[in-house]
Amino acid sequence: MQRFAEKVALVTAAAQGIGAAVARRIVAEGGAVVVTDLQQDKLDELVAELGSDQALAVKLDVTSREEIDAAVGAAVERFGRLDVLVNNAGACIINSRPEDTLPEDWHRQLDLTLVSAAQCIQSALPHLLESRGNVVTISSVNGLAAFGNTEYSAAKAGQVAMTQNFAARFGSRGVRFNVVAPGTIRTPNWDNQPGALERLGKLYPLRRVGEPEDIAAAVAYLASDDAAWVTGLTLPIEGGVLLGAAALNLGVTD
Ligand SMILES: NC(=O)c1ccc[n+]([C@@H]2O[C@H](COP(=O)([O-])OP(=O)(O)OC[C@H]3O[C@@H](n4cnc5c(N)ncnc54)[C@H](O)[C@@H]3O)[C@@H](O)[C@H]2O)c1
């Protein structure tokens, strides 16, 4: 499939994990990609792998609007257009109990995960209106059900509401906005919790955690013309964990 031939995508937090898998998938399907992250070395390695004709690395802290505008500008300068924004940056950065979390920590969590995505959309929008492009934001099952991590979950739920409202507002002008909500995915995010992925995988109806490629496939669908009539959607890619009782092993199993 060459669904991204002649198309240009910008992916945030693309040095590793889900973002890197999305970048690989877009290039594999014929697109050009601007990979952005804090980790310049890893971005450079990824561009070397993908080929500098099809990939450009730009160092970007998504909490800086100035850096976002510079990255979007670099993408358009290099490839002449922008068709897809993948808002992948975000992380759970709060350790306190929710009953104790300080306002400044709430702000840090929302800035990294929700406000950053809004800022990327604002910056990319003029180019997406021109290309009749689209945005895919990586939320989480934490935004859809109560799995813990209150502040992170609120930010992830906020991404869903934000996406629905942008979708309603810009549909008539040809720009689509969608969300992928992953369950647990095997990425470096889990490196400091040995054994966690194996333990969690057993709780999933499909009896494994997800791989970054599982998410990249869903992003590629939503970002491509295959989803030309899809906007405002949140697509959970989660091995069945939202089935609830089954996820807790209370469901009927053989
Ligand atoms: N891994 C999971 O189990 C999982 C599950 C659901 C949702 N998600 C979501 O998927 C997205 C990607 O997660 P992952 O596990 O692939 O990530 P990861 O932990 O493997 O990588 C995160 C990347 O974000 C970059 N980063 C951190 N702060 C940044 C900033 N301020 N600006 C730009 N880049 C920054 C890091 O350098 C790193 O390369 C996140 O939004 C995460 O919340 C992940």
Ligand as a Chemical Component Dictionary entry (heavy atoms), coordinates in Angstrom:
data_LIG
# 
_chem_comp.id                   LIG 
_chem_comp.type                 NON-POLYMER 
_chem_comp.pdbx_formal_charge   0 
_chem_comp.three_letter_code    LIG 
# 
loop_
_chem_comp_atom.comp_id 
_chem_comp_atom.atom_id 
_chem_comp_atom.alt_atom_id 
_chem_comp_atom.type_symbol 
_chem_comp_atom.charge 
_chem_comp_atom.model_Cartn_x 
_chem_comp_atom.model_Cartn_y 
_chem_comp_atom.model_Cartn_z 
_chem_comp_atom.pdbx_ordinal 
LIG N1  N1  N 0  3.218  2.794  26.048 1  
LIG C1  C1  C 0  1.964  2.658  26.483 2  
LIG O1  O1  O 0  1.613  1.670  27.168 3  
LIG C2  C2  C 0  0.932  3.704  26.138 4  
LIG C3  C3  C 0  -0.431 3.390  26.362 5  
LIG C4  C4  C 0  -1.407 4.326  26.053 6  
LIG C5  C5  C 0  -1.034 5.548  25.523 7  
LIG N2  N2  N 1  0.277  5.840  25.313 8  
LIG C6  C6  C 0  0.590  7.157  24.764 9  
LIG O2  O2  O 0  1.329  6.997  23.573 10 
LIG C7  C7  C 0  2.217  8.100  23.405 11 
LIG C8  C8  C 0  3.612  7.572  23.156 12 
LIG O3  O3  O 0  3.962  6.735  24.235 13 
LIG P1  P1  P 0  5.249  5.755  24.174 14 
LIG O4  O4  O 0  5.050  4.741  25.230 15 
LIG O5  O5  O -1 5.506  5.352  22.760 16 
LIG O6  O6  O 0  6.385  6.772  24.643 17 
LIG P2  P2  P 0  7.893  6.506  25.100 18 
LIG O7  O7  O 0  7.959  6.673  26.592 19 
LIG O8  O8  O 0  8.458  5.263  24.510 20 
LIG O9  O9  O 0  8.590  7.765  24.414 21 
LIG C9  C9  C 0  8.212  9.045  24.755 22 
LIG C10 C10 C 0  8.975  10.014 23.885 23 
LIG O10 O10 O 0  8.501  11.319 24.213 24 
LIG C11 C11 C 0  9.600  12.183 24.197 25 
LIG N3  N3  N 0  9.265  13.371 24.974 26 
LIG C12 C12 C 0  9.137  13.472 26.313 27 
LIG N4  N4  N 0  8.856  14.749 26.651 28 
LIG C13 C13 C 0  8.767  15.452 25.487 29 
LIG C14 C14 C 0  8.510  16.808 25.175 30 
LIG N5  N5  N 0  8.281  17.710 26.122 31 
LIG N6  N6  N 0  8.511  17.172 23.861 32 
LIG C15 C15 C 0  8.753  16.264 22.888 33 
LIG N7  N7  N 0  9.016  14.969 23.116 34 
LIG C16 C16 C 0  9.022  14.578 24.414 35 
LIG C17 C17 C 0  10.730 11.360 24.797 36 
LIG O11 O11 O 0  11.986 11.902 24.454 37 
LIG C18 C18 C 0  10.477 9.997  24.158 38 
LIG O12 O12 O 0  11.177 9.835  22.943 39 
LIG C19 C19 C 0  2.055  8.961  24.652 40 
LIG O13 O13 O 0  1.141  9.996  24.399 41 
LIG C20 C20 C 0  1.480  7.994  25.664 42 
LIG O14 O14 O 0  0.737  8.650  26.672 43 
LIG C21 C21 C 0  1.266  4.940  25.603 44 
# 
loop_
_chem_comp_bond.comp_id 
_chem_comp_bond.atom_id_1 
_chem_comp_bond.atom_id_2 
_chem_comp_bond.value_order 
_chem_comp_bond.pdbx_ordinal 
LIG N1  C1  SING 1  
LIG C1  O1  DOUB 2  
LIG C1  C2  SING 3  
LIG C2  C3  SING 4  
LIG C2  C21 DOUB 5  
LIG C3  C4  DOUB 6  
LIG C4  C5  SING 7  
LIG C5  N2  DOUB 8  
LIG N2  C6  SING 9  
LIG N2  C21 SING 10 
LIG C6  O2  SING 11 
LIG C6  C20 SING 12 
LIG O2  C7  SING 13 
LIG C7  C8  SING 14 
LIG C7  C19 SING 15 
LIG C8  O3  SING 16 
LIG O3  P1  SING 17 
LIG P1  O4  DOUB 18 
LIG P1  O5  SING 19 
LIG P1  O6  SING 20 
LIG O6  P2  SING 21 
LIG P2  O7  DOUB 22 
LIG P2  O8  SING 23 
LIG P2  O9  SING 24 
LIG O9  C9  SING 25 
LIG C9  C10 SING 26 
LIG C10 O10 SING 27 
LIG C10 C18 SING 28 
LIG O10 C11 SING 29 
LIG C11 N3  SING 30 
LIG C11 C17 SING 31 
LIG N3  C12 SING 32 
LIG N3  C16 SING 33 
LIG C12 N4  DOUB 34 
LIG N4  C13 SING 35 
LIG C13 C14 SING 36 
LIG C13 C16 DOUB 37 
LIG C14 N5  SING 38 
LIG C14 N6  DOUB 39 
LIG N6  C15 SING 40 
LIG C15 N7  DOUB 41 
LIG N7  C16 SING 42 
LIG C17 O11 SING 43 
LIG C17 C18 SING 44 
LIG C18 O12 SING 45 
LIG C19 O13 SING 46 
LIG C19 C20 SING 47 
LIG C20 O14 SING 48 
# 
